[in-house]
Amino acid sequence: MGIEATTVDALTAEASRLIWNAYRGYTSEVFDRGELEHFVRTNVVVVLDSLARDALPASSELSHARELGELRARQGVPLESVIQAFRSTERVLLLHVQDTRRVSADTRPVERTLSCFDALTNAMIDAYRDASSALDAIRARAEEELGTALTKGLSVDDREFRRWAEVLEVDPDRSSACLLVDLARRTDPLAGQRFHRRAVSLLTASGHGPVVSRTEDDHLVLFVGADDGRGGDALRAVLHELLRVDECTGVYAGDPAPNLSSAHASFRQAVRVRGVARERARDRGRLWGYRDLLLDVLLRADGPALRDFARDRVGVLATRPELLDTIAALAECNLSQARAATHLFVHVNTVTLRARRIHELTGRNPLVFADLVELHLAARHLTAF
């Protein structure tokens, strides 16, 4: 028995050495190396016993492989890594079998070793997939319930809220912001799903995950960590990358909330920003934050008043798009008629004539700052009504 125990120790040590820190998930950040050695040792013992009996392992002898599959799934170790770990142990044992039977032409021990590991690996894979499916279902339900609570502003018991966060591995005390991402309408229903996965993956990789997400008819709702410590530059970089994808037609962000449970306020801000931006055709396909459109949000707070304001100031120009464009150009060019002319691809005298016509029709001079402010704000919201 002493020699056999020594052999088991040596084979366990060699296989563990090949596995540890070699495959994704097999690191001390995920689990202790002693746990790895325990399961490797059990595999070694099962295979050596099967070789001694010249028989495949019984179902009861595969229980540890099923336990391992479920455990690795819960730890989030990729299935490919677990399979590679089994294959590394298999390689060590095959070399051992070949080394101890050099003078024998009998191939049955090698075949038996391969068959043993096939049985062990299959038992592990089945358990891993069963556990993964169950965990995915639990996560999906937790994400749906948490996402619903955050978007609808539901009052949730703190223990229940933290249970959802724990299942999703989200820090409930981390500053969080809501993003609304408009999706292009396409015939391929999988395109939106692929974009959804890509968005979550990019945000997580940039340090703003784990992400709590939900899909609506024409947009995604994403709750992300917002305390990256770099003034939001990393987050903006990811969002601009998403805007380059065909499936994305606009991104609207609320201000960061102190923690996840208060992120409903950020969601409401993102909804308001989206409402403003989508009413202005030229502002689509861009990244907008709550503070970028805060004035527009404030104006829209009283819909009837904004409608009256727009119609009173520039309603008479509704059928004169060239005059509305001139108002916008003068505002963007800081009242410079020359720059506005360049912007509009017209002669500077044309801008002067249009400004005069605007003054005649509205009673307000677009070359006077105070009048231009009113004209510009009204023109921006005229199309909304």
C-alpha positions as CSV (number, residue, x, y, z in Angstrom):
1,M,0.0,0.0,0.0
2,G,2.9,2.3,0.7
3,I,4.2,2.1,-2.9
4,E,0.6,2.6,-4.2
5,A,0.1,5.7,-2.0
6,T,3.4,7.1,-3.2
7,T,2.4,6.5,-6.8
8,V,-1.0,8.2,-6.2
9,D,0.8,11.2,-4.6
10,A,3.3,11.5,-7.4
11,L,0.7,11.3,-10.1
12,T,-1.6,13.8,-8.3
13,A,1.2,16.3,-7.9
14,E,2.2,16.0,-11.6
15,A,-1.3,16.5,-12.9
16,S,-2.0,19.4,-10.5
17,R,1.1,21.1,-11.6
18,L,0.0,20.9,-15.3
19,I,-3.4,22.3,-14.5
20,W,-3.0,25.0,-11.9
21,N,-2.7,28.5,-13.4
22,A,-2.7,26.9,-16.9
23,Y,-6.4,27.1,-17.6
24,R,-8.9,29.9,-17.1
25,G,-10.6,29.6,-13.7
26,Y,-7.9,27.4,-12.2
27,T,-6.4,30.1,-10.0
28,S,-6.4,31.0,-6.4
29,E,-8.9,33.8,-7.2
30,V,-11.5,31.2,-7.9
31,F,-10.8,28.3,-5.5
32,D,-8.0,26.8,-3.4
33,R,-5.4,24.5,-5.0
34,G,-6.1,21.9,-2.3
35,E,-9.6,21.5,-3.8
36,L,-8.0,20.8,-7.2
37,E,-5.7,18.2,-5.7
38,H,-8.5,16.4,-4.0
39,F,-10.5,15.8,-7.2
40,V,-7.4,15.0,-9.2
41,R,-6.4,12.4,-6.6
42,T,-9.9,10.9,-6.7
43,N,-9.7,10.6,-10.5
44,V,-6.3,8.9,-10.2
45,V,-7.5,6.4,-7.6
46,V,-10.6,5.6,-9.6
47,V,-8.6,4.9,-12.8
48,L,-5.9,2.9,-11.0
49,D,-8.5,0.8,-9.2
50,S,-10.3,0.2,-12.6
51,L,-7.0,-0.9,-14.1
52,A,-6.4,-3.3,-11.3
53,R,-9.9,-4.8,-11.7
54,D,-9.8,-4.6,-15.5
55,A,-13.3,-3.1,-15.3
56,L,-14.9,0.3,-16.0
57,P,-15.8,2.4,-13.0
58,A,-19.3,1.8,-11.5
59,S,-21.8,4.6,-11.4
60,S,-21.1,5.2,-7.7
61,E,-17.4,5.7,-8.5
62,L,-18.4,8.6,-10.9
63,S,-20.2,10.6,-8.2
64,H,-17.2,12.8,-7.5
65,A,-17.0,13.7,-11.2
66,R,-20.7,14.8,-11.0
67,E,-20.0,16.7,-7.9
68,L,-17.0,18.4,-9.5
69,G,-19.1,19.4,-12.6
70,E,-21.7,21.1,-10.5
71,L,-19.1,22.8,-8.3
72,R,-17.1,24.2,-11.3
73,A,-20.3,25.5,-12.9
74,R,-21.2,27.3,-9.7
75,Q,-17.7,28.7,-9.5
76,G,-18.0,30.0,-13.0
77,V,-15.0,28.0,-14.4
78,P,-15.4,27.6,-18.2
79,L,-16.4,24.0,-19.2
80,E,-13.6,24.0,-21.7
81,S,-11.1,24.5,-18.8
82,V,-12.6,21.7,-16.8
83,I,-12.3,19.3,-19.8
84,Q,-8.7,20.4,-20.3
85,A,-8.0,19.7,-16.7
86,F,-9.4,16.1,-17.0
87,R,-7.3,15.6,-20.2
88,S,-4.2,16.7,-18.4
89,T,-4.7,14.2,-15.7
90,E,-5.5,11.6,-18.4
91,R,-2.2,12.4,-20.1
92,V,-0.2,11.9,-16.8
93,L,-1.9,8.5,-16.2
94,L,-1.4,7.3,-19.8
95,L,2.3,8.1,-19.5
96,H,2.4,6.2,-16.2
97,V,0.7,3.2,-17.7
98,Q,3.0,3.1,-20.7
99,D,6.1,3.5,-18.5
100,T,5.1,0.6,-16.3
101,R,4.4,-1.7,-19.2
102,R,7.2,-1.0,-21.6
103,V,7.9,-4.7,-22.2
104,S,4.3,-5.7,-22.7
105,A,2.5,-5.5,-26.1
106,D,-0.9,-5.5,-24.3
107,T,-2.8,-2.3,-25.2
108,R,-5.7,-3.0,-23.0
109,P,-4.4,-0.9,-20.0
110,V,-4.1,2.2,-22.3
111,E,-7.6,1.5,-23.7
112,R,-9.0,1.0,-20.3
113,T,-7.5,4.3,-19.1
114,L,-9.0,6.2,-22.0
115,S,-12.4,4.5,-21.4
116,C,-12.2,5.4,-17.7
117,F,-11.6,9.1,-18.5
118,D,-14.3,9.1,-21.1
119,A,-16.7,8.0,-18.4
120,L,-15.4,10.5,-15.8
121,T,-15.5,13.3,-18.3
122,N,-19.0,12.6,-19.5
123,A,-20.3,12.4,-16.0
124,M,-18.7,15.7,-15.2
125,I,-20.0,17.4,-18.4
126,D,-23.6,16.2,-17.8
127,A,-23.6,17.6,-14.3
128,Y,-21.9,20.8,-15.3
129,R,-24.5,21.5,-18.0
130,D,-27.4,20.6,-15.7
131,A,-26.1,23.0,-13.1
132,S,-25.4,25.7,-15.7
133,S,-28.9,25.5,-17.0
134,A,-30.3,25.7,-13.5
135,L,-28.1,28.7,-12.6
136,D,-28.9,30.4,-15.9
137,A,-32.6,30.1,-15.1
138,I,-32.1,31.5,-11.6
139,R,-30.0,34.4,-12.9
140,A,-32.5,35.2,-15.7
141,R,-35.3,35.3,-13.2
142,A,-33.3,37.5,-10.8
143,E,-32.3,39.8,-13.6
144,E,-35.9,40.1,-14.8
145,E,-37.2,40.8,-11.3
146,L,-34.4,43.3,-10.5
147,G,-34.7,45.0,-13.8
148,T,-38.5,45.4,-13.4
149,A,-38.1,46.8,-9.9
150,L,-35.5,49.4,-11.2
151,T,-37.4,50.5,-14.2
152,K,-40.8,50.7,-12.5
153,G,-39.5,52.2,-9.3
154,L,-41.0,49.4,-7.2
155,S,-40.5,49.4,-3.5
156,V,-38.6,46.2,-2.7
157,D,-37.6,44.7,0.6
158,D,-33.9,45.2,1.2
159,R,-33.2,41.6,1.8
160,E,-34.9,40.6,-1.4
161,F,-33.1,43.3,-3.3
162,R,-29.7,42.1,-2.0
163,R,-30.6,38.5,-2.8
164,W,-31.1,39.5,-6.4
165,A,-27.8,41.4,-6.4
166,E,-26.0,38.4,-4.9
167,V,-27.3,36.0,-7.6
168,L,-26.2,38.4,-10.3
169,E,-22.9,39.1,-8.5
170,V,-23.7,42.9,-8.6
171,D,-22.5,45.2,-5.8
172,P,-25.7,46.9,-4.6
173,D,-23.8,49.7,-2.9
174,R,-21.9,50.7,-6.1
175,S,-22.8,53.9,-7.9
176,S,-24.9,52.9,-10.9
177,A,-26.3,54.6,-14.0
178,C,-28.9,53.7,-16.5
179,L,-28.4,53.5,-20.2
180,L,-31.1,53.2,-22.9
181,V,-29.8,51.9,-26.2
182,D,-32.0,52.2,-29.2
183,L,-32.0,49.2,-31.6
184,A,-32.5,49.2,-35.3
185,R,-35.5,47.4,-36.5
186,R,-34.3,44.4,-38.6
187,T,-35.8,41.2,-40.0
188,D,-33.1,39.1,-38.2
189,P,-34.4,38.6,-34.6
190,L,-31.0,37.3,-33.6
191,A,-29.2,40.6,-34.5
192,G,-30.6,42.3,-31.4
193,Q,-29.6,39.4,-29.2
194,R,-26.1,39.4,-30.6
195,F,-25.8,43.1,-30.0
196,H,-27.2,42.7,-26.4
197,R,-24.5,40.2,-25.6
198,R,-21.8,42.3,-27.2
199,A,-22.9,45.4,-25.2
200,V,-22.9,43.5,-21.9
201,S,-19.5,42.0,-22.7
202,L,-17.9,45.3,-23.6
203,L,-19.3,47.1,-20.5
204,T,-18.2,44.3,-18.2
205,A,-14.7,44.1,-19.8
206,S,-14.3,47.9,-19.3
207,G,-15.0,47.6,-15.5
208,H,-18.6,48.7,-15.6
209,G,-20.2,45.3,-15.0
210,P,-21.7,43.1,-14.0
211,V,-24.6,44.6,-16.0
212,V,-28.3,44.3,-15.1
213,S,-30.1,44.4,-18.4
214,R,-33.5,43.9,-20.0
215,T,-34.8,44.1,-23.6
216,E,-37.8,46.1,-24.6
217,D,-39.4,46.2,-28.0
218,D,-37.0,48.6,-29.6
219,H,-34.3,49.3,-27.0
220,L,-32.1,47.9,-24.3
221,V,-32.2,49.0,-20.7
222,L,-28.8,48.6,-19.0
223,F,-27.8,49.4,-15.4
224,V,-24.0,49.7,-15.1
225,G,-21.4,50.6,-12.5
226,A,-20.5,54.2,-12.9
227,D,-17.6,54.7,-10.5
228,D,-14.7,53.9,-12.8
229,G,-12.6,56.8,-11.3
230,R,-11.7,58.2,-14.7
231,G,-14.5,60.8,-15.1
232,G,-16.6,58.4,-17.2
233,D,-14.0,58.4,-20.1
234,A,-13.9,54.6,-20.2
235,L,-17.7,54.4,-20.3
236,R,-18.0,56.9,-23.0
237,A,-15.4,55.1,-25.1
238,V,-17.4,51.9,-24.9
239,L,-20.7,53.6,-25.7
240,H,-19.1,55.3,-28.8
241,E,-17.9,51.9,-29.9
242,L,-21.4,50.5,-29.6
243,L,-22.7,53.4,-31.7
244,R,-20.5,52.2,-34.6
245,V,-22.5,49.0,-34.7
246,D,-25.4,49.0,-37.2
247,E,-27.9,47.6,-34.6
248,C,-27.4,50.7,-32.4
249,T,-29.1,53.9,-33.4
250,G,-28.7,56.0,-30.2
251,V,-27.5,55.9,-26.6
252,Y,-29.1,57.9,-23.8
253,A,-27.6,58.0,-20.3
254,G,-29.0,59.1,-16.9
255,D,-26.8,60.6,-14.2
256,P,-25.1,58.1,-11.8
257,A,-27.1,57.2,-8.8
258,P,-25.5,56.7,-5.4
259,N,-26.3,53.0,-5.4
260,L,-28.2,50.4,-7.4
261,S,-31.4,50.6,-5.4
262,S,-31.7,54.3,-6.3
263,A,-30.9,53.8,-10.0
264,H,-34.6,54.2,-10.9
265,A,-33.9,58.0,-10.9
266,S,-31.2,57.5,-13.5
267,F,-33.6,55.4,-15.6
268,R,-36.2,58.2,-15.5
269,Q,-33.6,60.7,-16.6
270,A,-32.5,58.4,-19.5
271,V,-36.1,58.1,-20.6
272,R,-36.5,61.8,-20.7
273,V,-33.3,62.3,-22.7
274,R,-34.4,59.6,-25.1
275,G,-37.7,61.4,-25.6
276,V,-36.0,64.7,-26.4
277,A,-33.4,63.3,-28.7
278,R,-35.8,61.1,-30.7
279,E,-38.0,64.2,-31.4
280,R,-35.0,65.8,-33.1
281,A,-34.0,63.8,-36.2
282,R,-30.6,65.3,-36.5
283,D,-29.7,64.2,-32.9
284,R,-30.3,60.5,-33.5
285,G,-27.5,58.1,-33.7
286,R,-25.6,59.9,-31.0
287,L,-24.6,59.6,-27.3
288,W,-26.6,61.9,-25.1
289,G,-26.3,62.4,-21.3
290,Y,-28.9,63.8,-19.0
291,R,-26.9,67.0,-18.5
292,D,-26.4,67.5,-22.3
293,L,-30.1,67.9,-22.8
294,L,-31.2,69.2,-19.3
295,L,-32.6,72.4,-20.6
296,D,-34.7,70.6,-23.2
297,V,-35.9,68.2,-20.5
298,L,-36.9,71.2,-18.3
299,L,-38.8,72.7,-21.2
300,R,-40.6,69.5,-21.9
301,A,-41.8,69.2,-18.3
302,D,-44.8,71.4,-19.2
303,G,-45.9,70.1,-22.5
304,P,-48.8,72.5,-23.2
305,A,-46.6,75.5,-22.3
306,L,-43.8,74.3,-24.5
307,R,-46.2,73.8,-27.4
308,D,-47.6,77.3,-27.0
309,F,-44.1,78.7,-26.7
310,A,-42.9,77.0,-29.9
311,R,-45.9,78.0,-31.9
312,D,-46.0,81.5,-30.7
313,R,-42.3,82.2,-31.4
314,V,-41.7,80.3,-34.7
315,G,-45.0,78.7,-35.7
316,V,-45.1,81.0,-38.7
317,L,-41.9,79.5,-39.9
318,A,-43.1,75.9,-39.9
319,T,-43.3,75.8,-43.7
320,R,-40.0,77.6,-44.1
321,P,-37.2,75.1,-43.3
322,E,-34.5,77.3,-44.8
323,L,-35.3,80.0,-42.2
324,L,-35.4,77.4,-39.3
325,D,-32.0,76.1,-40.5
326,T,-30.7,79.7,-40.5
327,I,-31.7,80.1,-36.9
328,A,-29.9,76.9,-35.9
329,A,-26.8,77.9,-37.9
330,L,-26.6,81.3,-36.3
331,A,-27.0,79.8,-32.8
332,E,-24.3,77.1,-33.5
333,C,-22.0,79.8,-35.0
334,N,-22.3,82.3,-32.1
335,L,-24.2,84.9,-34.2
336,S,-21.5,85.0,-36.9
337,Q,-23.2,85.5,-40.2
338,A,-20.1,84.5,-42.2
339,R,-19.6,81.2,-40.3
340,A,-23.4,80.5,-40.6
341,A,-23.2,81.1,-44.3
342,T,-20.3,78.5,-44.6
343,H,-22.3,76.1,-42.5
344,L,-25.3,76.5,-44.7
345,F,-23.3,76.6,-48.0
346,V,-24.8,79.9,-49.0
347,H,-23.6,83.4,-49.5
348,V,-23.3,85.6,-46.4
349,N,-25.8,88.1,-48.0
350,T,-28.3,85.2,-48.1
351,V,-28.0,84.8,-44.3
352,T,-28.5,88.6,-43.9
353,L,-31.7,88.5,-46.0
354,R,-33.0,85.4,-44.2
355,A,-32.4,87.0,-40.8
356,R,-34.3,90.1,-41.9
357,R,-37.2,87.9,-43.1
358,I,-37.2,86.0,-39.8
359,H,-37.4,89.3,-38.0
360,E,-40.3,90.4,-40.2
361,L,-42.3,87.2,-39.7
362,T,-41.7,86.6,-36.0
363,G,-41.1,90.1,-34.6
364,R,-37.7,88.8,-33.1
365,N,-34.3,89.6,-34.6
366,P,-32.1,86.5,-34.9
367,L,-29.0,88.7,-34.9
368,V,-29.8,89.9,-31.3
369,F,-28.7,87.4,-28.7
370,A,-31.8,87.4,-26.4
371,D,-34.1,87.0,-29.4
372,L,-32.0,84.3,-31.0
373,V,-32.1,82.3,-27.8
374,E,-35.9,82.3,-27.8
375,L,-36.1,81.5,-31.5
376,H,-33.6,78.7,-31.3
377,L,-35.2,77.0,-28.3
378,A,-38.6,77.3,-29.9
379,A,-37.4,76.0,-33.3
380,R,-35.8,73.0,-31.6
381,H,-39.2,71.9,-30.3
382,L,-41.5,73.0,-33.1
383,T,-41.3,69.7,-34.9
384,A,-42.4,67.9,-31.7
385,F,-45.9,69.2,-32.1
